[in-house]
Amino acid sequence: MSVDEANQTGWRPYVRTEVGLRLFGPLELGGQIQMSALDFPARMPSFGGGVFLELRPDVALFGFVPSLRVGGGRVTLPTEGGRVDAWELNAGGGLGYELGVGIILEARVAHHWYLDLPAEGNVGVDGWTIGAGITYRLP
């Protein structure tokens, strides 16, 4: 994840887990929790979570599964000056490759907007996450 701090972009490691339920067609509703840190191995771990809506087709197209999502929640951002709490809105997309029935190896990119940041935090109002993971569709 990226955080703009003191007019410089800092990249932070993060781990995220999600659970989504198919509402109807390609639309999913879910929740997620995440942990980010200043650096590896997890100096100043900071936690957050939220909800998301995602569009993901039922059938892979030539083995590929695209996705689009919007979400929001509450996050704590680790900074050199301490932790900063914020509300977050995000939008992004991903592309996965179906390895087997219900197992998808996926890469995602999302843009985040941070709201209600304290002025003394000296943190920018937006950031990016780039991630990879495995998606498993329950039957």
C-alpha positions in Angstrom: 0.0 0.0 0.0 1.2 3.5 -0.6 0.9 6.4 1.8 1.9 10.0 1.0 3.7 11.3 4.1 5.6 14.6 4.3 5.2 15.1 0.5 6.9 11.7 -0.2 5.3 8.4 -1.2 6.0 5.5 1.2 5.2 1.9 0.4 3.9 -0.2 3.3 3.5 -4.0 3.4 0.0 -5.2 4.1 -2.0 -8.4 4.4 -5.7 -8.6 3.7 -8.3 -11.3 4.0 -11.8 -11.1 2.6 -15.1 -13.1 2.6 -17.7 -12.4 -0.1 -21.1 -13.8 -0.7 -22.7 -13.9 -4.2 -25.9 -11.9 -4.1 -27.1 -12.6 -7.6 -25.4 -12.9 -11.0 -21.9 -11.5 -11.0 -22.6 -9.2 -7.9 -20.8 -10.1 -4.6 -21.1 -8.4 -1.2 -18.4 -8.9 1.4 -16.2 -7.8 4.2 -12.5 -7.6 4.7 -9.9 -7.0 7.4 -6.3 -5.9 6.9 -3.1 -5.3 8.6 -0.4 -2.8 7.4 3.0 -2.0 8.9 5.8 0.5 8.4 8.1 -2.1 7.1 8.8 -5.8 7.1 8.7 -7.6 9.5 5.6 -5.8 10.8 7.0 -2.8 12.6 4.0 -0.9 14.1 1.2 -3.2 12.9 -2.0 -1.2 12.2 -5.4 -2.7 11.5 -8.6 -1.9 9.6 -11.6 -3.3 7.9 -14.7 -2.6 5.9 -17.2 -3.8 3.3 -17.1 -4.1 -0.5 -19.3 -4.7 -3.6 -17.6 -6.6 -6.4 -18.6 -7.6 -10.0 -17.0 -10.9 -10.9 -18.3 -13.1 -13.8 -19.4 -16.7 -13.0 -17.4 -18.2 -15.9 -13.8 -17.6 -16.8 -13.1 -16.0 -20.2 -10.3 -18.1 -21.8 -9.2 -18.9 -18.2 -9.2 -15.3 -17.1 -11.6 -13.8 -14.5 -11.8 -10.0 -14.4 -13.3 -8.1 -11.4 -14.3 -4.6 -10.4 -15.0 -3.4 -6.9 -15.9 -0.5 -4.7 -15.6 -0.4 -0.9 -15.2 1.5 2.2 -14.3 1.2 5.9 -12.2 2.3 8.7 -8.4 2.0 8.6 -5.4 2.9 10.7 -2.4 4.0 8.7 1.1 3.5 10.1 3.4 6.6 9.7 6.8 7.6 11.0 5.1 9.9 13.4 2.6 7.3 14.7 -0.7 5.8 13.7 -3.4 7.8 11.9 -7.1 6.7 11.9 -9.2 7.5 8.8 -12.4 6.5 7.0 -11.6 5.1 3.5 -13.4 4.8 0.2 -11.7 2.6 -2.5 -12.3 1.5 -6.1 -10.3 -0.9 -8.2 -10.1 -4.0 -10.3 -8.3 -7.2 -10.8 -7.5 -10.0 -13.2 -7.2 -13.6 -12.2 -6.4 -16.8 -13.8 -8.5 -19.9 -13.0 -6.2 -22.7 -12.0 -8.9 -25.3 -11.3 -12.5 -25.5 -10.4 -13.1 -22.5 -8.1 -9.4 -21.6 -7.5 -8.2 -18.3 -9.0 -4.8 -16.7 -8.8 -5.5 -13.0 -8.9 -3.7 -9.6 -9.1 -5.4 -6.4 -8.0 -4.9 -2.6 -8.1 -7.1 -0.2 -6.1 -7.1 3.5 -5.4 -8.0 4.7 -1.9 -9.3 8.0 -0.6 -8.8 8.7 3.1 -11.4 10.9 4.8 -11.5 12.7 8.2 -7.7 12.7 8.6 -6.3 14.7 11.4 -4.3 17.8 10.2 -1.4 17.0 12.5 -1.0 13.6 10.8 0.8 15.1 7.8 -0.6 12.3 5.6 -2.0 12.6 2.0 -5.6 12.1 1.3 -5.2 9.2 -1.2 -3.1 6.1 -1.8 -2.8 2.9 -3.8 -2.7 -0.8 -3.1 -1.2 -3.5 -5.4 -1.7 -7.0 -4.4 -1.8 -10.7 -5.4 -3.6 -13.6 -3.8 -5.7 -16.7 -4.2 -9.5 -16.6 -4.5 -11.5 -19.8 -3.7 -15.1 -20.1 -4.7 -17.1 -22.3 -2.4 -19.6 -24.5 -4.2 
